[in-house]
Amino acid sequence: MPKMKTSKSAAKRFKKTGTGKLKRNKAYKSHILTKKSAKRKRNLRKSTVTDATNVKNMKRILPYL
């Protein structure tokens, strides 16, 4: 059976934590920032864990992570 290919775009966006969960950055931080509050922009800087409903799909496109 041939090797599985990693989705390179996903590999650049997700990192694995020590417990095996997937860490991601938050969206909505690239433009139209003037109307967003400082608190909201500050919280968008932080990374978060990928939701459990998406983990099955993420494991398929990141087989070697």
C-alpha positions, -999 to 999 in steps of 0.1 A, spaced: 0 0 0 14 34 -8 23 60 17 -4 84 28 1 121 20 0 148 46 -20 179 38 8 204 39 -16 234 44 -30 217 75 5 207 88 15 244 88 -17 253 108 -19 226 135 5 214 162 2 184 184 2 189 222 18 166 247 -14 148 254 -21 142 216 -46 170 211 -44 194 181 -36 230 188 -47 257 164 -47 295 161 -79 315 161 -95 331 130 -107 367 124 -74 384 133 -62 394 98 -82 425 88 -111 448 98 -95 452 132 -106 488 139 -142 478 149 -130 449 171 -123 457 208 -88 455 223 -100 426 245 -113 407 216 -81 411 196 -60 401 226 -80 369 230 -77 361 193 -39 360 197 -42 329 220 -42 294 206 -68 269 214 -75 232 211 -93 218 180 -129 208 187 -135 171 192 -160 170 163 -132 178 139 -105 155 153 -115 125 131 -111 145 99 -79 161 111 -63 127 118 -71 117 82 -54 147 66 -25 146 91 -16 109 93 19 113 106 14 141 131 
